[in-house]
Amino acid sequence: MTSGSIRHHGIGRAFTTLTIGALALFGGVAQANPHPWQLNLTRGASTWSPVPYHLNNISLAVCTVIGLLVFGAMFIAMFRFRKSRGAVAEKWSHNTMVEVVWTTIPVLILVTLAWLATTGLTSWADTTGSQMTVKVTGYQWKWRYDYVDYLGKPVAKVGFMSKLDQQSDDTRQLDSGMDPYAVRVGDENTYLLNVDKPLVVPVDTKIRFVITSGDVIHSWWVPATGWKIDAIPGIVNSAWANFTTPGTYRGQCAELCGQDHGFMPIVVVVKSKADFATWLAAQEAASSAPAAAPQTAQVAAPAPVSAGGQG
């Protein structure tokens, strides 16, 4: 198309500014842990969690650039080259070079994104070299954690149920009159996000999670790991995580599993290796301690009655 004496009015600069602004908006917010109104994924706290974070940002950047180019070209064509401004349509309808370019570039983009996604998934699925194994079993509406081995040695009888903490459970009851915003741990609101017994793991350790279910399908999801995986009855799924920073990381069941699905939180406490070794030794000692013998009530024997005393 041709048009006479029409100025650019800085369209290119405007598009560049818009692209940079969009990427800054969606890419910069995710530096912190998940919080209300966060626009992007969290970076997580494991060695693998940056993989989906960066893949998401790359995909968003590609979509943003394509959207700006396509809609920009469309609006320029509609407003700059409209008939009322004297634009005269060209007579050609095909251009081999242009068609080759706009076919080749999307193919290269898709191949690149597929390669990034595939390598990320294969690295996530590779649990070889794990230093610790934890079995996770989902139940309505709680989790069970069993420690299988640590540093090549079996763990003796360390396992427990983990369910919604009592304060959240009391608050959620109908007509409880309790304020959900008052359910806190320190400065953090933990309403429906805290448990009575968290999963405790060591830092800088490749942990293999074997995940299944005892009733219906659940999904074990802690955003700090960068992944979630379904817990399916009769099937054992596996994944791994290596936490890089000690702290408390929260998650929830991510698969609709019944009436109390929303009250099935997950809490992972990451300790230093020394603190975890101390905690694990205490748990093993408690599990191997002999159970206290039940105390039976002492019943006094009735006094003997002499034969002569009977009337």
PASEBA-1860 file (N, C-alpha, C; in nm, 3 decimals):
! residues 311
1> MTSGSIRH> 0.084/-0.120/0.000/0.000/0.000/0.000/0.087/0.123/0.000 ~ 0.035/0.234/-0.050/0.109/0.359/-0.052/0.025/0.467/0.009 ~ 0.089/0.566/0.066/0.019/0.678/0.126/0.111/0.796/0.125 ~ 0.055/0.915/0.098/0.140/1.031/0.088/0.145/1.114/0.213 ~ 0.265/1.164/0.243/0.291/1.258/0.354/0.226/1.217/0.485 ~ 0.244/1.091/0.523/0.192/1.044/0.652/0.310/1.013/0.743 ~ 0.311/1.069/0.862/0.424/1.055/0.954/0.405/0.934/1.045 ~ 0.519/0.888/1.097/0.516/0.769/1.184/0.465/0.800/1.323
9> HGIGRAFT> 0.484/0.921/1.372/0.439/0.961/1.507/0.494/0.872/1.617 ~ 0.614/0.822/1.596/0.680/0.744/1.703/0.612/0.613/1.737 ~ 0.548/0.550/1.637/0.477/0.423/1.664/0.574/0.316/1.712 ~ 0.690/0.307/1.647/0.787/0.205/1.686/0.833/0.222/1.829 ~ 0.860/0.347/1.869/0.904/0.373/2.008/0.795/0.338/2.107 ~ 0.671/0.365/2.070/0.560/0.333/2.160/0.548/0.183/2.181 ~ 0.560/0.105/2.073/0.554/-0.041/2.085/0.667/-0.094/2.171 ~ 0.787/-0.038/2.153/0.901/-0.084/2.233/0.877/-0.056/2.381
17> TLTIGALA> 0.829/0.063/2.412/0.801/0.099/2.551/0.696/0.008/2.612 ~ 0.590/-0.022/2.533/0.484/-0.109/2.582/0.534/-0.249/2.611 ~ 0.619/-0.301/2.523/0.673/-0.436/2.542/0.756/-0.444/2.669 ~ 0.847/-0.347/2.686/0.932/-0.345/2.806/0.848/-0.333/2.931 ~ 0.744/-0.249/2.927/0.658/-0.231/3.044/0.584/-0.358/3.081 ~ 0.532/-0.429/2.979/0.460/-0.554/3.007/0.551/-0.659/3.067 ~ 0.673/-0.672/3.012/0.765/-0.772/3.065/0.809/-0.737/3.207 ~ 0.828/-0.609/3.235/0.866/-0.568/3.370/0.755/-0.595/3.468
25> LFGGVAQA> 0.629/-0.570/3.424/0.515/-0.591/3.512/0.498/-0.736/3.550 ~ 0.506/-0.824/3.449/0.480/-0.966/3.474/0.604/-1.041/3.519 ~ 0.722/-0.989/3.494/0.843/-1.062/3.531/0.902/-1.019/3.662 ~ 0.878/-0.895/3.705/0.944/-0.845/3.823/0.873/-0.875/3.952 ~ 0.741/-0.898/3.944/0.664/-0.917/4.066/0.696/-1.049/4.133 ~ 0.745/-1.144/4.057/0.761/-1.280/4.108/0.887/-1.301/4.191 ~ 0.951/-1.194/4.232/1.073/-1.212/4.311/1.040/-1.263/4.451 ~ 0.922/-1.233/4.501/0.886/-1.271/4.637/0.810/-1.403/4.636
33> NPHPWQLN> 0.776/-1.451/4.758/0.694/-1.571/4.770/0.551/-1.539/4.727 ~ 0.468/-1.641/4.705/0.330/-1.614/4.662/0.257/-1.525/4.761 ~ 0.183/-1.431/4.709/0.105/-1.341/4.793/-0.017/-1.296/4.715 ~ -0.119/-1.242/4.781/-0.241/-1.200/4.711/-0.211/-1.100/4.600 ~ -0.277/-1.118/4.487/-0.267/-1.032/4.370/-0.134/-1.043/4.297 ~ -0.057/-1.146/4.328/0.067/-1.166/4.253/0.033/-1.202/4.109 ~ 0.104/-1.142/4.013/0.072/-1.161/3.872/0.151/-1.274/3.807 ~ 0.263/-1.310/3.863/0.349/-1.408/3.798/0.368/-1.529/3.890
41> LTRGASTW> 0.433/-1.632/3.839/0.469/-1.745/3.921/0.572/-1.704/4.026 ~ 0.584/-1.785/4.129/0.691/-1.763/4.224/0.818/-1.832/4.174 ~ 0.933/-1.778/4.210/1.059/-1.841/4.174/1.079/-1.974/4.246 ~ 1.012/-1.991/4.358/1.025/-2.115/4.433/1.150/-2.115/4.519 ~ 1.174/-2.230/4.585/1.286/-2.241/4.677/1.362/-2.370/4.657 ~ 1.353/-2.427/4.537/1.425/-2.551/4.508/1.516/-2.530/4.387 ~ 1.603/-2.626/4.364/1.696/-2.613/4.252/1.624/-2.623/4.118 ~ 1.507/-2.690/4.114/1.437/-2.707/3.988/1.330/-2.602/3.963
49> SPVPYHLN> 1.281/-2.537/4.068/1.168/-2.444/4.053/1.193/-2.329/3.956 ~ 1.317/-2.281/3.934/1.335/-2.176/3.833/1.304/-2.220/3.691 ~ 1.301/-2.352/3.665/1.277/-2.401/3.528/1.139/-2.358/3.478 ~ 1.029/-2.393/3.548/0.898/-2.346/3.500/0.883/-2.195/3.509 ~ 0.949/-2.134/3.607/0.941/-1.988/3.619/0.997/-1.919/3.495 ~ 1.117/-1.959/3.452/1.177/-1.897/3.334/1.103/-1.937/3.206 ~ 1.056/-2.062/3.197/0.981/-2.103/3.079/0.853/-2.021/3.066 ~ 0.788/-1.996/3.178/0.667/-1.912/3.176/0.699/-1.771/3.127
57> NISLAVCT> 0.808/-1.713/3.176/0.845/-1.577/3.134/0.883/-1.571/2.987 ~ 0.956/-1.674/2.940/0.993/-1.677/2.798/0.869/-1.688/2.710 ~ 0.777/-1.777/2.748/0.654/-1.793/2.671/0.572/-1.665/2.672 ~ 0.565/-1.599/2.788/0.492/-1.473/2.798/0.555/-1.367/2.709 ~ 0.689/-1.361/2.706/0.758/-1.263/2.621/0.728/-1.288/2.475 ~ 0.731/-1.416/2.433/0.702/-1.450/2.294/0.559/-1.410/2.258 ~ 0.464/-1.444/2.347/0.324/-1.409/2.320/0.305/-1.258/2.316 ~ 0.372/-1.186/2.405/0.359/-1.041/2.409/0.411/-0.978/2.280
65> VIGLLVFG> 0.529/-1.021/2.235/0.587/-0.965/2.112/0.499/-0.997/1.992 ~ 0.453/-1.121/1.982/0.366/-1.158/1.870/0.236/-1.077/1.873 ~ 0.177/-1.064/1.992/0.054/-0.986/2.002/0.073/-0.842/1.962 ~ 0.184/-0.781/2.007/0.209/-0.641/1.971/0.232/-0.625/1.821 ~ 0.305/-0.719/1.762/0.331/-0.710/1.618/0.202/-0.728/1.537 ~ 0.123/-0.830/1.572/0.002/-0.858/1.495/-0.101/-0.747/1.511 ~ -0.132/-0.712/1.636/-0.232/-0.607/1.657/-0.180/-0.471/1.613 ~ -0.048/-0.449/1.629/0.008/-0.323/1.580/-0.006/-0.309/1.431
73> AMFIAMFR> 0.028/-0.417/1.357/0.013/-0.413/1.210/-0.132/-0.395/1.171 ~ -0.222/-0.459/1.244/-0.365/-0.448/1.212/-0.416/-0.306/1.230 ~ -0.380/-0.244/1.344/-0.428/-0.108/1.369/-0.362/-0.006/1.275 ~ -0.234/-0.027/1.244/-0.168/0.062/1.147/-0.237/0.054/1.012 ~ -0.268/-0.071/0.970/-0.335/-0.088/0.841/-0.473/-0.022/0.840 ~ -0.544/-0.032/0.953/-0.680/0.023/0.957/-0.681/0.174/0.964 ~ -0.590/0.235/1.039/-0.596/0.379/1.062/-0.504/0.459/0.969 ~ -0.384/0.408/0.946/-0.291/0.486/0.865/-0.319/0.473/0.716
81> FRKSRGAV> -0.364/0.355/0.676/-0.384/0.332/0.533/-0.533/0.321/0.499 ~ -0.616/0.400/0.562/-0.759/0.400/0.528/-0.786/0.489/0.407 ~ -0.897/0.463/0.342/-0.931/0.530/0.217/-0.948/0.680/0.236 ~ -1.000/0.720/0.352/-1.024/0.864/0.374/-0.895/0.945/0.379 ~ -0.781/0.877/0.398/-0.652/0.947/0.399/-0.581/0.937/0.265 ~ -0.649/0.883/0.167/-0.593/0.878/0.033/-0.510/0.756/0.002 ~ -0.517/0.654/0.087/-0.439/0.533/0.061/-0.495/0.459/-0.060 ~ -0.405/0.406/-0.141/-0.443/0.329/-0.261/-0.391/0.187/-0.244
89> AEKWSHNT> -0.482/0.090/-0.255/-0.444/-0.050/-0.234/-0.354/-0.099/-0.346 ~ -0.253/-0.177/-0.309/-0.167/-0.240/-0.409/-0.243/-0.352/-0.479 ~ -0.191/-0.397/-0.593/-0.261/-0.498/-0.673/-0.212/-0.641/-0.644 ~ -0.095/-0.654/-0.579/-0.043/-0.788/-0.554/-0.111/-0.850/-0.433 ~ -0.114/-0.984/-0.427/-0.180/-1.053/-0.315/-0.090/-1.156/-0.250 ~ 0.024/-1.192/-0.310/0.114/-1.293/-0.255/0.257/-1.245/-0.265 ~ 0.337/-1.289/-0.166/0.480/-1.261/-0.169/0.548/-1.384/-0.111 ~ 0.618/-1.457/-0.194/0.677/-1.584/-0.152/0.773/-1.567/-0.035
97> MVEVVWTT> 0.859/-1.467/-0.039/0.956/-1.447/0.068/0.887/-1.419/0.200 ~ 0.787/-1.332/0.198/0.716/-1.299/0.322/0.648/-1.423/0.379 ~ 0.586/-1.504/0.292/0.516/-1.622/0.340/0.614/-1.726/0.397 ~ 0.731/-1.739/0.338/0.832/-1.830/0.391/0.878/-1.783/0.529 ~ 0.899/-1.652/0.543/0.948/-1.597/0.669/0.844/-1.615/0.779 ~ 0.717/-1.580/0.750/0.619/-1.588/0.859/0.569/-1.730/0.883 ~ 0.616/-1.825/0.807/0.594/-1.966/0.838/0.712/-2.025/0.914 ~ 0.833/-1.986/0.874/0.954/-2.042/0.935/0.972/-1.994/1.079
105> IPVLILVT> 0.951/-1.865/1.101/0.973/-1.809/1.235/0.882/-1.874/1.340 ~ 0.750/-1.888/1.317/0.668/-1.958/1.418/0.710/-2.102/1.443 ~ 0.754/-2.171/1.337/0.801/-2.309/1.355/0.922/-2.312/1.446 ~ 1.017/-2.220/1.425/1.136/-2.215/1.509/1.100/-2.181/1.654 ~ 1.004/-2.091/1.671/0.961/-2.055/1.807/0.900/-2.176/1.877 ~ 0.812/-2.248/1.808/0.747/-2.364/1.869/0.847/-2.475/1.901 ~ 0.943/-2.498/1.811/1.045/-2.600/1.836/1.129/-2.563/1.958 ~ 1.164/-2.435/1.971/1.243/-2.389/2.085/1.167/-2.407/2.216
113> LAWLATTG> 1.039/-2.367/2.217/0.959/-2.382/2.339/0.938/-2.530/2.373 ~ 0.917/-2.612/2.272/0.901/-2.756/2.296/1.028/-2.817/2.354 ~ 1.142/-2.774/2.304/1.270/-2.825/2.357/1.289/-2.784/2.501 ~ 1.259/-2.657/2.534/1.273/-2.610/2.672/1.179/-2.687/2.766 ~ 1.054/-2.706/2.722/0.957/-2.776/2.806/0.994/-2.922/2.825 ~ 1.039/-2.988/2.718/1.072/-3.130/2.726/1.194/-3.155/2.814 ~ 1.298/-3.074/2.797/1.417/-3.092/2.882/1.384/-3.063/3.028 ~ 1.296/-2.966/3.053/1.256/-2.938/3.190/1.180/-3.054/3.253
121> LTSWADTT> 1.087/-3.113/3.178/1.009/-3.224/3.230/1.094/-3.348/3.253 ~ 1.186/-3.375/3.161/1.271/-3.494/3.179/1.363/-3.479/3.300 ~ 1.413/-3.359/3.323/1.498/-3.339/3.441/1.417/-3.349/3.570 ~ 1.291/-3.307/3.566/1.205/-3.317/3.684/1.169/-3.462/3.714 ~ 1.152/-3.543/3.610/1.112/-3.682/3.629/1.227/-3.772/3.670 ~ 1.350/-3.723/3.660/1.468/-3.805/3.691/1.498/-3.799/3.840 ~ 1.459/-3.903/3.912/1.480/-3.906/4.057/1.606/-3.982/4.097 ~ 1.689/-4.019/4.000/1.811/-4.092/4.034/1.905/-4.004/4.116
129> GSQMTVKV> 1.981/-4.067/4.203/2.073/-3.993/4.288/2.007/-3.927/4.408 ~ 1.883/-3.966/4.437/1.814/-3.907/4.553/1.882/-3.950/4.682 ~ 1.889/-3.858/4.776/1.952/-3.883/4.906/1.850/-3.915/5.015 ~ 1.722/-3.902/4.980/1.618/-3.922/5.080/1.489/-3.958/5.007 ~ 1.407/-4.043/5.070/1.278/-4.081/5.012/1.168/-4.060/5.115 ~ 1.063/-3.993/5.072/0.946/-3.970/5.157/0.823/-4.019/5.082 ~ 0.745/-4.103/5.147/0.619/-4.149/5.089/0.507/-4.057/5.135 ~ 0.429/-4.008/5.039/0.317/-3.919/5.067/0.189/-3.989/5.025
137> TGYQWKWR> 0.095/-4.001/5.118/-0.033/-4.066/5.090/-0.146/-3.970/5.121 ~ -0.233/-3.950/5.024/-0.348/-3.861/5.044/-0.470/-3.936/5.092 ~ -0.538/-3.876/5.188/-0.664/-3.930/5.238/-0.764/-3.814/5.245 ~ -0.893/-3.850/5.250/-0.993/-3.746/5.274/-0.995/-3.716/5.424 ~ -0.952/-3.603/5.472/-0.893/-3.491/5.401/-0.769/-3.453/5.478 ~ -0.669/-3.535/5.462/-0.542/-3.519/5.533/-0.434/-3.590/5.454 ~ -0.310/-3.571/5.498/-0.195/-3.635/5.433/-0.122/-3.723/5.534 ~ -0.062/-3.829/5.485/0.027/-3.909/5.568/0.166/-3.907/5.507
145> YDYVDYLG> 0.267/-3.885/5.594/0.406/-3.883/5.550/0.481/-3.997/5.619 ~ 0.550/-4.077/5.540/0.635/-4.185/5.592/0.776/-4.166/5.538 ~ 0.872/-4.159/5.629/1.012/-4.144/5.591/1.069/-4.282/5.561 ~ 1.114/-4.302/5.439/1.159/-4.434/5.394/1.309/-4.451/5.416 ~ 1.389/-4.360/5.368/1.535/-4.369/5.386/1.596/-4.230/5.383 ~ 1.717/-4.221/5.437/1.791/-4.095/5.439/1.940/-4.125/5.434 ~ 2.008/-4.070/5.336/2.152/-4.088/5.316/2.189/-4.236/5.307 ~ 2.107/-4.311/5.237/2.137/-4.452/5.213/2.099/-4.546/5.325
153> KPVAKVGF> 2.041/-4.496/5.432/2.003/-4.582/5.545/1.852/-4.578/5.563 ~ 1.791/-4.693/5.592/1.646/-4.693/5.614/1.610/-4.616/5.741 ~ 1.495/-4.553/5.738/1.445/-4.480/5.854/1.344/-4.569/5.925 ~ 1.361/-4.584/6.054/1.279/-4.679/6.131/1.152/-4.614/6.184 ~ 1.042/-4.652/6.126/0.908/-4.622/6.180/0.885/-4.475/6.211 ~ 0.920/-4.388/6.118/0.891/-4.246/6.135/0.785/-4.209/6.033 ~ 0.664/-4.183/6.081/0.554/-4.147/5.994/0.442/-4.090/6.078 ~ 0.358/-4.005/6.014/0.250/-3.941/6.089/0.148/-3.882/5.992
161> MSKLDQQS> 0.030/-3.858/6.045/-0.076/-3.789/5.972/-0.057/-3.639/5.988 ~ -0.095/-3.565/5.886/-0.086/-3.419/5.889/-0.220/-3.363/5.840 ~ -0.287/-3.286/5.926/-0.419/-3.233/5.891/-0.429/-3.086/5.929 ~ -0.539/-3.026/5.892/-0.564/-2.884/5.919/-0.548/-2.854/6.068 ~ -0.480/-2.743/6.099/-0.457/-2.709/6.239/-0.587/-2.675/6.310 ~ -0.586/-2.689/6.441/-0.708/-2.677/6.519/-0.768/-2.537/6.512 ~ -0.684/-2.432/6.510/-0.736/-2.295/6.507/-0.812/-2.268/6.377 ~ -0.755/-2.310/6.265/-0.826/-2.293/6.138/-0.954/-2.377/6.134
169> DDTRQLDS> -0.947/-2.498/6.189/-1.064/-2.586/6.188/-1.176/-2.528/6.271 ~ -1.142/-2.470/6.386/-1.245/-2.407/6.470/-1.302/-2.283/6.401 ~ -1.217/-2.206/6.336/-1.261/-2.082/6.273/-1.353/-2.108/6.155 ~ -1.328/-2.215/6.081/-1.407/-2.241/5.960/-1.547/-2.291/5.988 ~ -1.575/-2.329/6.111/-1.707/-2.383/6.142/-1.815/-2.276/6.125 ~ -1.930/-2.318/6.075/-2.040/-2.227/6.053/-2.082/-2.160/6.184 ~ -2.098/-2.027/6.179/-2.138/-1.947/6.295/-2.038/-1.955/6.409 ~ -1.910/-1.977/6.376/-1.809/-1.981/6.483/-1.786/-1.842/6.542
177> GMDPYAVR> -1.811/-1.739/6.463/-1.789/-1.603/6.511/-1.642/-1.565/6.520 ~ -1.553/-1.652/6.474/-1.409/-1.627/6.481/-1.362/-1.561/6.351 ~ -1.262/-1.475/6.364/-1.213/-1.397/6.251/-1.103/-1.474/6.177 ~ -1.123/-1.507/6.048/-1.017/-1.577/5.974/-0.886/-1.499/5.965 ~ -0.895/-1.366/5.968/-0.774/-1.284/5.959/-0.694/-1.286/6.089 ~ -0.754/-1.339/6.195/-0.683/-1.349/6.323/-0.603/-1.478/6.334 ~ -0.618/-1.567/6.236/-0.542/-1.693/6.237/-0.405/-1.663/6.176 ~ -0.304/-1.653/6.260/-0.173/-1.609/6.214/-0.062/-1.689/6.281
185> VGDENTYL> 0.048/-1.698/6.208/0.174/-1.746/6.264/0.275/-1.635/6.240 ~ 0.309/-1.564/6.347/0.391/-1.444/6.331/0.312/-1.338/6.257 ~ 0.368/-1.286/6.148/0.301/-1.184/6.068/0.226/-1.243/5.950 ~ 0.225/-1.375/5.938/0.166/-1.440/5.822/0.027/-1.493/5.855 ~ -0.070/-1.459/5.770/-0.204/-1.515/5.787/-0.203/-1.659/5.736 ~ -0.237/-1.753/5.823/-0.228/-1.894/5.788/-0.363/-1.964/5.794 ~ -0.470/-1.889/5.779/-0.603/-1.949/5.781/-0.615/-2.050/5.667 ~ -0.645/-2.175/5.700/-0.656/-2.288/5.608/-0.524/-2.324/5.541
193> LNVDKPLV> -0.413/-2.270/5.590/-0.282/-2.298/5.531/-0.183/-2.354/5.632 ~ -0.231/-2.393/5.749/-0.142/-2.447/5.851/-0.189/-2.587/5.890 ~ -0.098/-2.666/5.943/-0.129/-2.804/5.981/-0.083/-2.829/6.124 ~ -0.129/-2.943/6.179/-0.086/-2.978/6.314/0.054/-3.036/6.315 ~ 0.091/-3.112/6.209/0.225/-3.171/6.201/0.280/-3.151/6.061 ~ 0.378/-3.063/6.043/0.433/-3.039/5.909/0.531/-3.148/5.867 ~ 0.554/-3.155/5.738/0.660/-3.242/5.684/0.792/-3.170/5.704 ~ 0.887/-3.237/5.768/1.019/-3.177/5.797/1.123/-3.244/5.708
201> VPVDTKIR> 1.201/-3.162/5.636/1.303/-3.215/5.545/1.431/-3.132/5.559 ~ 1.544/-3.187/5.514/1.670/-3.112/5.522/1.693/-3.026/5.398 ~ 1.773/-2.922/5.415/1.810/-2.834/5.304/1.922/-2.899/5.223 ~ 1.936/-2.857/5.097/2.044/-2.904/5.009/2.050/-3.056/5.001 ~ 1.935/-3.118/4.990/1.926/-3.264/4.981/1.826/-3.298/4.872 ~ 1.864/-3.385/4.779/1.771/-3.428/4.676/1.674/-3.528/4.736 ~ 1.548/-3.488/4.745/1.445/-3.567/4.812/1.352/-3.626/4.708 ~ 1.338/-3.758/4.712/1.244/-3.827/4.622/1.111/-3.844/4.693
209> FVITSGDV> 1.005/-3.793/4.630/0.871/-3.808/4.684/0.798/-3.916/4.604 ~ 0.749/-4.017/4.673/0.662/-4.116/4.610/0.522/-4.090/4.663 ~ 0.430/-4.067/4.571/0.301/-4.009/4.608/0.189/-4.099/4.559 ~ 0.096/-4.131/4.648/-0.019/-4.214/4.613/-0.138/-4.168/4.697 ~ -0.248/-4.242/4.687/-0.369/-4.208/4.762/-0.432/-4.332/4.820 ~ -0.503/-4.313/4.931/-0.570/-4.425/4.995/-0.719/-4.428/4.967 ~ -0.774/-4.326/4.894/-0.918/-4.327/4.868/-0.951/-4.270/4.731 ~ -0.947/-4.137/4.716/-0.980/-4.073/4.589/-0.857/-4.001/4.536
217> IHSWWVPA> -0.870/-3.938/4.420/-0.756/-3.866/4.361/-0.735/-3.734/4.436 ~ -0.613/-3.711/4.480/-0.570/-3.584/4.538/-0.455/-3.530/4.452 ~ -0.403/-3.415/4.490/-0.287/-3.361/4.419/-0.201/-3.284/4.518 ~ -0.076/-3.328/4.531/0.017/-3.269/4.628/0.088/-3.151/4.562 ~ 0.062/-3.031/4.614/0.111/-2.909/4.548/0.170/-2.812/4.650 ~ 0.300/-2.791/4.639/0.370/-2.688/4.717/0.438/-2.596/4.615 ~ 0.390/-2.474/4.595/0.445/-2.388/4.489/0.596/-2.370/4.495 ~ 0.655/-2.376/4.615/0.799/-2.355/4.627/0.880/-2.464/4.557
225> TGWKIDAI> 0.819/-2.582/4.533/0.891/-2.688/4.461/0.891/-2.665/4.311 ~ 0.794/-2.587/4.261/0.783/-2.565/4.117/0.698/-2.667/4.046 ~ 0.638/-2.762/4.118/0.557/-2.865/4.053/0.445/-2.910/4.145 ~ 0.349/-2.979/4.086/0.245/-3.050/4.162/0.223/-3.183/4.092 ~ 0.178/-3.282/4.169/0.163/-3.416/4.111/0.043/-3.485/4.176 ~ -0.032/-3.560/4.095/-0.153/-3.624/4.145/-0.120/-3.743/4.234 ~ -0.203/-3.761/4.336/-0.200/-3.879/4.422/-0.319/-3.965/4.383 ~ -0.292/-4.080/4.320/-0.397/-4.163/4.260/-0.400/-4.299/4.330
233> PGIVNSAW> -0.518/-4.345/4.369/-0.527/-4.478/4.434/-0.473/-4.588/4.343 ~ -0.388/-4.673/4.397/-0.334/-4.785/4.322/-0.218/-4.751/4.231 ~ -0.180/-4.624/4.224/-0.068/-4.580/4.139/0.029/-4.499/4.224 ~ 0.158/-4.521/4.204/0.261/-4.446/4.276/0.332/-4.354/4.176 ~ 0.316/-4.225/4.194/0.389/-4.126/4.114/0.510/-4.080/4.193 ~ 0.610/-4.033/4.122/0.731/-3.988/4.190/0.781/-3.857/4.130 ~ 0.844/-3.778/4.214/0.906/-3.652/4.173/1.014/-3.621/4.276 ~ 1.088/-3.513/4.253/1.194/-3.480/4.349/1.202/-3.330/4.369
241> ANFTTPGT> 1.262/-3.293/4.481/1.286/-3.153/4.512/1.413/-3.142/4.595 ~ 1.485/-3.035/4.574/1.606/-3.006/4.651/1.596/-2.861/4.697 ~ 1.553/-2.842/4.821/1.531/-2.708/4.873/1.665/-2.640/4.902 ~ 1.676/-2.516/4.860/1.801/-2.442/4.874/1.804/-2.348/4.993 ~ 1.687/-2.321/5.050/1.680/-2.224/5.159/1.594/-2.279/5.272 ~ 1.644/-2.281/5.396/1.558/-2.322/5.508/1.440/-2.228/5.523 ~ 1.329/-2.282/5.568/1.209/-2.201/5.586/1.086/-2.287/5.590 ~ 0.971/-2.222/5.592/0.842/-2.288/5.593/0.770/-2.260/5.462
249> YRGQCAEL> 0.731/-2.365/5.393/0.668/-2.351/5.262/0.532/-2.419/5.266 ~ 0.431/-2.348/5.217/0.293/-2.394/5.229/0.233/-2.429/5.093 ~ 0.140/-2.523/5.096/0.070/-2.561/4.975/-0.066/-2.616/5.010 ~ -0.134/-2.673/4.910/-0.269/-2.726/4.930/-0.292/-2.842/4.835 ~ -0.395/-2.920/4.864/-0.440/-3.020/4.767/-0.496/-2.945/4.646 ~ -0.455/-2.987/4.527/-0.494/-2.915/4.405/-0.586/-2.998/4.316 ~ -0.653/-3.096/4.373/-0.748/-3.177/4.297/-0.874/-3.192/4.380 ~ -0.988/-3.156/4.321/-1.115/-3.163/4.394/-1.137/-3.306/4.443
257> CGQDHGFM> -1.144/-3.322/4.576/-1.146/-3.455/4.635/-1.258/-3.475/4.735 ~ -1.359/-3.389/4.731/-1.471/-3.407/4.823/-1.505/-3.279/4.896 ~ -1.594/-3.290/4.993/-1.649/-3.171/5.057/-1.545/-3.088/5.133 ~ -1.441/-3.151/5.184/-1.340/-3.077/5.260/-1.210/-3.059/5.181 ~ -1.221/-3.059/5.050/-1.103/-3.040/4.965/-1.028/-2.911/4.999 ~ -1.103/-2.806/5.030/-1.041/-2.677/5.059/-0.976/-2.669/5.196 ~ -0.984/-2.777/5.274/-0.930/-2.778/5.410/-0.823/-2.885/5.424 ~ -0.739/-2.896/5.322/-0.638/-3.002/5.316/-0.502/-2.939/5.284
265> PIVVVVKS> -0.450/-2.855/5.373/-0.325/-2.784/5.342/-0.202/-2.874/5.355 ~ -0.091/-2.821/5.307/0.039/-2.888/5.314/0.139/-2.788/5.369 ~ 0.220/-2.830/5.464/0.327/-2.744/5.516/0.457/-2.824/5.516 ~ 0.559/-2.767/5.453/0.692/-2.828/5.451/0.787/-2.736/5.526 ~ 0.851/-2.789/5.629/0.950/-2.713/5.706/1.089/-2.764/5.665 ~ 1.170/-2.675/5.610/1.304/-2.711/5.566/1.403/-2.666/5.672 ~ 1.478/-2.761/5.727/1.575/-2.733/5.831/1.717/-2.752/5.779 ~ 1.813/-2.699/5.851/1.953/-2.729/5.820/1.976/-2.878/5.841
273> KADFATWL> 2.082/-2.931/5.780/2.107/-3.074/5.791/2.131/-3.117/5.936 ~ 2.199/-3.033/6.012/2.224/-3.067/6.153/2.094/-3.069/6.232 ~ 2.010/-2.968/6.212/1.882/-2.964/6.283/1.791/-3.080/6.241 ~ 1.794/-3.113/6.113/1.710/-3.224/6.067/1.758/-3.356/6.126 ~ 1.890/-3.377/6.134/1.943/-3.501/6.192/1.899/-3.514/6.337 ~ 1.900/-3.403/6.409/1.855/-3.406/6.549/1.706/-3.439/6.556 ~ 1.627/-3.375/6.471/1.483/-3.401/6.469/1.454/-3.546/6.433 ~ 1.521/-3.598/6.331/1.496/-3.736/6.288/1.535/-3.836/6.397
281> AAQEAASS> 1.647/-3.812/6.465/1.689/-3.902/6.574/1.585/-3.903/6.686 ~ 1.530/-3.786/6.716/1.427/-3.780/6.820/1.301/-3.855/6.779 ~ 1.264/-3.844/6.650/1.145/-3.916/6.602/1.167/-4.067/6.605 ~ 1.286/-4.111/6.566/1.315/-4.255/6.568/1.317/-4.309/6.710 ~ 1.372/-4.230/6.801/1.376/-4.273/6.941/1.235/-4.284/6.998 ~ 1.149/-4.187/6.962/1.013/-4.190/7.014/0.935/-4.309/6.957 ~ 0.961/-4.342/6.830/0.886/-4.451/6.768/0.932/-4.588/6.818 ~ 1.058/-4.595/6.862/1.110/-4.724/6.909/1.096/-4.743/7.059
289> APAAAPQT> 1.052/-4.639/7.130/1.035/-4.651/7.275/0.921/-4.747/7.304 ~ 0.937/-4.835/7.405/0.829/-4.929/7.437/0.706/-4.857/7.487 ~ 0.592/-4.906/7.444/0.467/-4.845/7.486/0.444/-4.871/7.634 ~ 0.387/-4.772/7.700/0.360/-4.787/7.843/0.253/-4.893/7.864 ~ 0.275/-4.978/7.964/0.178/-5.084/7.993/0.049/-5.022/8.045 ~ -0.065/-5.069/7.996/-0.192/-5.011/8.043/-0.213/-5.040/8.191 ~ -0.259/-4.939/8.258/-0.284/-4.955/8.402/-0.423/-5.011/8.424 ~ -0.432/-5.122/8.501/-0.562/-5.184/8.530/-0.607/-5.143/8.669
297> AQVAAPAP> -0.733/-5.118/8.678/-0.788/-5.075/8.807/-0.782/-5.191/8.907 ~ -0.739/-5.159/9.028/-0.730/-5.260/9.134/-0.867/-5.270/9.203 ~ -0.928/-5.389/9.192/-1.059/-5.409/9.254/-1.040/-5.488/9.383 ~ -1.084/-5.435/9.493/-1.069/-5.502/9.623/-1.154/-5.628/9.628 ~ -1.091/-5.736/9.677/-1.165/-5.862/9.688/-1.268/-5.852/9.801 ~ -1.388/-5.909/9.782/-1.490/-5.898/9.889/-1.445/-5.979/10.012 ~ -1.480/-5.927/10.128/-1.444/-5.994/10.253/-1.517/-6.126/10.264 ~ -1.446/-6.230/10.310/-1.514/-6.361/10.323/-1.624/-6.356/10.429
305> VSAGGQG> -1.731/-6.428/10.403/-1.845/-6.433/10.495/-1.846/-6.573/10.560 ~ -1.843/-6.576/10.692/-1.843/-6.706/10.760/-1.979/-6.769/10.751 ~ -1.977/-6.902/10.761/-2.103/-6.976/10.752/-2.197/-6.946/10.868 ~ -2.134/-6.921/10.985/-2.219/-6.894/11.101/-2.284/-6.759/11.096 ~ -2.234/-6.675/11.011/-2.292/-6.541/11.006/-2.414/-6.534/10.920 ~ -2.445/-6.640/10.847/-2.560/-6.636/10.759/-2.685/-6.667/10.840 ~ -2.789/-6.588/10.825/-2.910/-6.609/10.900/-3.001/-6.715/10.841
END
